Amino acid sequence: MLNSQADIQLHNITVSINARNLFHNLNMTIAAGSWTALLGPSGVGKSMLLRVILGLVGQTAPLIIQCTGQVSHAGMSPLNTNLISFMAQRDLLFPWLNVCDNVTLGSRLRHGRFKGKKQRAVAKQQAYGLLDAVGMADHGDQMPASLSGGMAQRVALARTLAEDRPIVLMDEPFSALDAITRIKMQELSARLLKGRTVLMVTHDPLEALRLGHKVIVLNGAPAHPRAPLTPHGLPPRAVDDPIILEMQGTLLRQLAEASP
Amino acid sequence: MRIFRLTIITVGILLFWQAVVWISQAPAYILPTPHAVAIALIEKRSLLAQHGLVTLSEIIAGLILGTLCGAISALTMAHYRPLRHWLLPVLVISQAVPVFALAPVLVLWLGYGMASKIAMATLIIYFPVTATFLDGLRRTEPGWIDLAKTMSASPWSILINVRIPAALPSAASGLRVAAAVAPIGAIVGEWVGSSSGLGYLMLHANARMQIDVMFAALSILALIGVSLYFFMDGLLRRLLPWQPDDHHDLR
């Protein structure tokens, strides 16, 4: 997995919204098998970049969005080959399914309801294995409405893991959580997503530095990436690591320069 | 608790009714006492049951047909977007014609039997069911659809597994309205031309100054309406237990 073949390559990505360029010939490489954190001021187009990679651009009427360029992964468009899973800021759990069924949502959507007892039992067992990994095994029968924000986001993580795809895109996955829950979720995610190619959009410089093998700041209009920062050591890094705290200062300065 | 409250409300209405009779000294052919109506209910019970059953069947058939037609229209319009731009104006124009004004035409076309009443009830609930269900289908949380797309779900799968379940709470409000207005369609149909049903019985009794029978028919109609609403409400609650629910006022 660690050869550059498996990197995600963005070639000449140009996106315009209502004729205003968000990106112009943007080129970027997201290294395979590692965690890349993407920072930038609000509205710079971080989430849009995720949508470009996910292939979800162009469905948000009444805006006129045009998107050209190429996203490739081992020479193919990653979405068509079922390589990506996505985790959003909100848990996006389906309120009419219980926690366990939410975890197996992907196969439910692809194959319909599970046919046969055996298949259902296997799926359930897998789901409970993942729920156990995120510490939610006791809540499999509950409905999402009864979960706290942190618990719901753990289930969303289990759902992401259930897809078992090599690339995981995350859009501010922990920003709606309180500080302690957030730190726990960061550690859990770093452990469980190890070895996968992760691209995480975040607003939190500390989070980026704790989790990212590489931290990239996106700024300007049209937006372009600055030279990536590579903090020492392996993620998840300690919250009180002095080097991290020092780099946070550098990063905050970069971000402040970036915002108008 | 709910039954207790309903009993209190019913007794309250009866007391108020009796009080109006006492105070206004209205003659029995204008406003009969609850007692006289109760006697009519008991004495004419087989007649009332016979006509009540006809009206109830018309209402239920109308509810089923109207819900089916509404659901199919909403799904079609949600799925084929270009069609929506053509069908939605037609739907709104059709509502601009009062359904009551159509009643004589429907009786002319479909006859004095149950068909014209079922058509009335169907027509009167068609719009609320279609409009609320379509609204629900159009307002699916975009994040859910995006998530389903990243999970390689087909558009059909997204419709079945995401958009329809997500639209059900909205469709449920339409069905509650439908349960409340479907009896109106059936009764108006019966008034215009029929040989059976509670609406027919009321006109018939009115012409013969049997005001107590008229009120008895009216009370049965009220009973049908209230039961239908509670039945529908209970059914929807059971089917959609996950629906955020603030309206406990009827429990």
HADDOCK unambig.tbl for C-alpha pairs under 7 A between the chains (distance, minus, plus):
assign (segid A and resid 54 and name CA) (segid B and resid 150 and name CA) 6.96 0.50 0.50
assign (segid A and resid 82 and name CA) (segid B and resid 152 and name CA) 6.88 0.50 0.50
assign (segid A and resid 84 and name CA) (segid B and resid 150 and name CA) 6.95 0.50 0.50
assign (segid A and resid 85 and name CA) (segid B and resid 150 and name CA) 6.13 0.50 0.50
assign (segid A and resid 85 and name CA) (segid B and resid 151 and name CA) 6.96 0.50 0.50
assign (segid A and resid 86 and name CA) (segid B and resid 147 and name CA) 6.82 0.50 0.50
assign (segid A and resid 86 and name CA) (segid B and resid 150 and name CA) 6.69 0.50 0.50
assign (segid A and resid 92 and name CA) (segid B and resid 143 and name CA) 6.68 0.50 0.50
assign (segid A and resid 92 and name CA) (segid B and resid 144 and name CA) 6.11 0.50 0.50
assign (segid A and resid 95 and name CA) (segid B and resid 242 and name CA) 6.02 0.50 0.50
assign (segid A and resid 96 and name CA) (segid B and resid 242 and name CA) 5.52 0.50 0.50
assign (segid A and resid 106 and name CA) (segid B and resid 151 and name CA) 5.48 0.50 0.50
assign (segid A and resid 109 and name CA) (segid B and resid 153 and name CA) 5.41 0.50 0.50
assign (segid A and resid 109 and name CA) (segid B and resid 157 and name CA) 5.97 0.50 0.50
assign (segid A and resid 109 and name CA) (segid B and resid 161 and name CA) 6.79 0.50 0.50
assign (segid A and resid 110 and name CA) (segid B and resid 152 and name CA) 6.77 0.50 0.50
assign (segid A and resid 110 and name CA) (segid B and resid 153 and name CA) 5.32 0.50 0.50
